[in-house]
């Protein structure tokens, strides 16, 4: 309690301000349950930060650029270009009110990132400008736990070989919208800062060039690929189901330079987009990487594996042995025809691996991928016709299965929009780079029908609802027969100008799973998860902002296991118009019967460090973030977070285990822009 009182004392002594924009906070809050361990979501914050400094000229933009603004739906983007196609030219951003589908809330979100003024002419680029007018961004981050984990003790067996600190170094350079470069180096907790054999644990870098005549972009080094609906080719984080029902229509960005610290979801080589004329472009790519994998060696010396390790952790002898043990080669191209209201794309690529994939002997693995080579092809489209946005993709893994998704997003009236989506993924569809909408971690063995609705019954009130029915024709892990389930979601949001916002949300999900060990029941058990959330945000003036949430969750398996959990937290922000000190803080109480009834909630962090917090067990959690602007180009961030659990003597398991009932983390970050 002394620690918690000290945190509130700090709140009174410092000027407090949220670190992330409201747009990012809403997005991460809505996607909290879809975020996997290791996902680096900084690209969302960095993207908006870039457009805040380099606003999009709405009179000279394109669909791909507007897709980068995550809060715009595909139908709104199509409606905007239809408006321009009718001979309209914006003289002021507020004229967006005349564009069908652009409500006041959307326009308010857009204002910081768009303009109608012409941008600087990059055609007059001179070599000396790269130095005098280029922007440099240097960031250093240090993170550590204050308690010692079991893996750092002097154990006779497996132990962590490195130090407990997590370190991140990132340098970025960009010149207008023409050139960008980045260097990222990272060390995870438990890893060595420098290994004589392997060097620095993780290094990522790229050089990117844009708008070079017919060359739309060229990336050398690390990059990500996002095409279509994510069925054929997608790397990096992808949005899933959420309160904004339009999020199930993916907004692909094509080729993007990679600046994340995640060690799994990227390609390494060269890629680019070439304009062939008449709205046709081709994006060839080639990648060579070494991946982590646990190999099994045969008597003849050959090696095989069952899966790839994507954690990026190299802390123990075993993890170091698996580091970069599998060579991967990927090459292919995407051919696209793009206009303001139509996009048709054809993708083909081949991935080759050094060692053979061999699935396990379990029956659910009967249709798993085997071999060393995999070829994938896909056809995707989207088309805006009046008030309807049609989209879809069909994909095929050669010599095996097919996958397909088709949907439509429609504005039914000035108050109503709807989404209908059908997906069908064969049990033998294989793809290492797929992030399509679905319930499983892999895009296969699933069929589903999704229906969503956004409705504005009265002024200031929005109702979002969706229902998703899905079934799995073949077995899955811990599911020994065909199964099915459904998910329903409903949310009411009331807003009063920019002062008050209240949200009431209900979600129910039903799936099937094998009974627990020892059960006499020989059929699948029903697994029910449902939650109810009430939250409000009150901003009485330009300085204060209060955010509070109460959430109750239920987990039930069969007729025996029934768990209830709840979370209550209070965020308080204080943001004066001008101050060198800023920050935010939270005090939370949670009580869940087990991990099954866990609750996710977005947590503010240092810049580009935002993510999802997991609340399980019984206890309290608090954190405080403080930013201090030492001088105009130099910012310093500090974060302190602590979790205190009731009635427990240890936290975590395995080598991550901590003795005691407290887990505290400190984080420092320095950012220098010049």
Secondary structure as the mmCIF struct_conf table of DSSP 4:
data_model
#
loop_
_struct_conf.conf_type_id
_struct_conf.id
_struct_conf.beg_label_comp_id
_struct_conf.beg_label_asym_id
_struct_conf.beg_label_seq_id
_struct_conf.end_label_comp_id
_struct_conf.end_label_asym_id
_struct_conf.end_label_seq_id
HELX_RH_AL_P HELX_RH_AL_P1 UNK A 2 UNK A 13
BEND BEND1 UNK A 14 UNK A 14
BEND BEND2 UNK A 19 UNK A 20
HELX_RH_AL_P HELX_RH_AL_P2 UNK A 22 UNK A 31
HELX_RH_3T_P HELX_RH_3T_P1 UNK A 32 UNK A 34
HELX_LH_PP_P HELX_LH_PP_P1 UNK A 35 UNK A 36
TURN_TY1_P TURN_TY1_P1 UNK A 37 UNK A 38
HELX_RH_AL_P HELX_RH_AL_P3 UNK A 42 UNK A 53
BEND BEND3 UNK A 54 UNK A 54
STRN STRN1 UNK A 56 UNK A 57
HELX_RH_3T_P HELX_RH_3T_P2 UNK A 58 UNK A 60
HELX_RH_AL_P HELX_RH_AL_P4 UNK A 63 UNK A 66
TURN_TY1_P TURN_TY1_P2 UNK A 67 UNK A 68
BEND BEND4 UNK A 69 UNK A 69
TURN_TY1_P TURN_TY1_P3 UNK A 70 UNK A 71
BEND BEND5 UNK A 72 UNK A 72
HELX_RH_AL_P HELX_RH_AL_P5 UNK A 74 UNK A 85
TURN_TY1_P TURN_TY1_P4 UNK A 86 UNK A 87
BEND BEND6 UNK A 91 UNK A 92
HELX_RH_3T_P HELX_RH_3T_P3 UNK A 93 UNK A 98
BEND BEND7 UNK A 99 UNK A 99
TURN_TY1_P TURN_TY1_P5 UNK A 100 UNK A 101
HELX_RH_AL_P HELX_RH_AL_P6 UNK A 104 UNK A 110
HELX_RH_3T_P HELX_RH_3T_P4 UNK A 111 UNK A 113
STRN STRN2 UNK A 114 UNK A 115
BEND BEND8 UNK A 116 UNK A 117
HELX_LH_PP_P HELX_LH_PP_P2 UNK A 118 UNK A 120
HELX_RH_3T_P HELX_RH_3T_P5 UNK A 122 UNK A 124
TURN_TY1_P TURN_TY1_P6 UNK A 127 UNK A 128
HELX_RH_AL_P HELX_RH_AL_P7 UNK A 129 UNK A 132
TURN_TY1_P TURN_TY1_P7 UNK A 133 UNK A 133
STRN STRN3 UNK A 135 UNK A 145
BEND BEND9 UNK A 146 UNK A 147
HELX_LH_PP_P HELX_LH_PP_P3 UNK A 148 UNK A 148
STRN STRN4 UNK A 149 UNK A 149
HELX_RH_3T_P HELX_RH_3T_P6 UNK A 150 UNK A 152
BEND BEND10 UNK A 153 UNK A 153
BEND BEND11 UNK A 156 UNK A 158
BEND BEND12 UNK A 162 UNK A 162
BEND BEND13 UNK A 164 UNK A 164
STRN STRN5 UNK A 166 UNK A 175
TURN_TY1_P TURN_TY1_P8 UNK A 176 UNK A 178
STRN STRN6 UNK A 179 UNK A 187
TURN_TY1_P TURN_TY1_P9 UNK A 189 UNK A 190
BEND BEND14 UNK A 191 UNK A 191
BEND BEND15 UNK A 193 UNK A 193
STRN STRN7 UNK A 195 UNK A 195
TURN_TY1_P TURN_TY1_P10 UNK A 196 UNK A 198
STRN STRN8 UNK A 199 UNK A 199
BEND BEND16 UNK A 200 UNK A 201
STRN STRN9 UNK A 202 UNK A 212
TURN_TY1_P TURN_TY1_P11 UNK A 213 UNK A 214
STRN STRN10 UNK A 215 UNK A 226
TURN_TY1_P TURN_TY1_P12 UNK A 228 UNK A 229
BEND BEND17 UNK A 230 UNK A 232
STRN STRN11 UNK A 234 UNK A 234
BEND BEND18 UNK A 236 UNK A 236
BEND BEND19 UNK A 241 UNK A 241
BEND BEND20 UNK A 243 UNK A 244
HELX_RH_3T_P HELX_RH_3T_P7 UNK A 245 UNK A 248
BEND BEND21 UNK A 249 UNK A 249
STRN STRN12 UNK A 254 UNK A 257
BEND BEND22 UNK A 263 UNK A 265
STRN STRN13 UNK A 267 UNK A 277
TURN_TY1_P TURN_TY1_P13 UNK A 278 UNK A 279
STRN STRN14 UNK A 280 UNK A 293
STRN STRN15 UNK A 296 UNK A 297
TURN_TY1_P TURN_TY1_P14 UNK A 299 UNK A 300
BEND BEND23 UNK A 301 UNK A 301
STRN STRN16 UNK A 303 UNK A 305
BEND BEND24 UNK A 306 UNK A 306
STRN STRN17 UNK A 308 UNK A 309
BEND BEND25 UNK A 311 UNK A 311
BEND BEND26 UNK A 316 UNK A 316
HELX_RH_AL_P HELX_RH_AL_P8 UNK A 317 UNK A 322
TURN_TY1_P TURN_TY1_P15 UNK A 323 UNK A 324
STRN STRN18 UNK A 326 UNK A 338
BEND BEND27 UNK A 340 UNK A 341
STRN STRN19 UNK A 342 UNK A 357
BEND BEND28 UNK A 361 UNK A 362
HELX_RH_3T_P HELX_RH_3T_P8 UNK A 363 UNK A 365
TURN_TY1_P TURN_TY1_P16 UNK A 366 UNK A 367
STRN STRN20 UNK A 371 UNK A 385
TURN_TY1_P TURN_TY1_P17 UNK A 386 UNK A 387
STRN STRN21 UNK A 388 UNK A 397
TURN_TY1_P TURN_TY1_P18 UNK A 398 UNK A 399
BEND BEND29 UNK A 400 UNK A 400
STRN STRN22 UNK A 402 UNK A 411
BEND BEND30 UNK A 413 UNK A 415
STRN STRN23 UNK A 416 UNK A 425
TURN_TY1_P TURN_TY1_P19 UNK A 427 UNK A 428
BEND BEND31 UNK A 432 UNK A 433
BEND BEND32 UNK A 437 UNK A 437
BEND BEND33 UNK A 439 UNK A 443
BEND BEND34 UNK A 445 UNK A 445
STRN STRN24 UNK A 446 UNK A 455
BEND BEND35 UNK A 458 UNK A 458
TURN_TY1_P TURN_TY1_P20 UNK A 459 UNK A 460
STRN STRN25 UNK A 461 UNK A 472
BEND BEND36 UNK A 473 UNK A 474
STRN STRN26 UNK A 476 UNK A 476
TURN_TY1_P TURN_TY1_P21 UNK A 477 UNK A 478
STRN STRN27 UNK A 479 UNK A 479
BEND BEND37 UNK A 481 UNK A 481
STRN STRN28 UNK A 483 UNK A 496
TURN_TY1_P TURN_TY1_P22 UNK A 497 UNK A 499
STRN STRN29 UNK A 500 UNK A 513
HELX_LH_PP_P HELX_LH_PP_P4 UNK A 514 UNK A 516
TURN_TY1_P TURN_TY1_P23 UNK A 517 UNK A 518
BEND BEND38 UNK A 520 UNK A 520
BEND BEND39 UNK A 523 UNK A 523
HELX_LH_PP_P HELX_LH_PP_P5 UNK A 524 UNK A 524
STRN STRN30 UNK A 525 UNK A 538
BEND BEND40 UNK A 541 UNK A 543
STRN STRN31 UNK A 544 UNK A 557
TURN_TY1_P TURN_TY1_P24 UNK A 558 UNK A 560
STRN STRN32 UNK A 561 UNK A 574
BEND BEND41 UNK A 577 UNK A 578
BEND BEND42 UNK A 580 UNK A 580
STRN STRN33 UNK A 581 UNK A 592
BEND BEND43 UNK A 593 UNK A 594
HELX_RH_3T_P HELX_RH_3T_P9 UNK A 595 UNK A 597
STRN STRN34 UNK A 599 UNK A 603
BEND BEND44 UNK A 606 UNK A 606
TURN_TY1_P TURN_TY1_P25 UNK A 607 UNK A 608
STRN STRN35 UNK A 611 UNK A 615
BEND BEND45 UNK A 617 UNK A 617
STRN STRN36 UNK A 618 UNK A 631
TURN_TY1_P TURN_TY1_P26 UNK A 632 UNK A 633
STRN STRN37 UNK A 634 UNK A 645
BEND BEND46 UNK A 646 UNK A 647
BEND BEND47 UNK A 649 UNK A 649
STRN STRN38 UNK A 650 UNK A 651
BEND BEND48 UNK A 652 UNK A 652
HELX_RH_3T_P HELX_RH_3T_P10 UNK A 654 UNK A 656
STRN STRN39 UNK A 658 UNK A 659
BEND BEND49 UNK A 660 UNK A 661
STRN STRN40 UNK A 662 UNK A 673
#
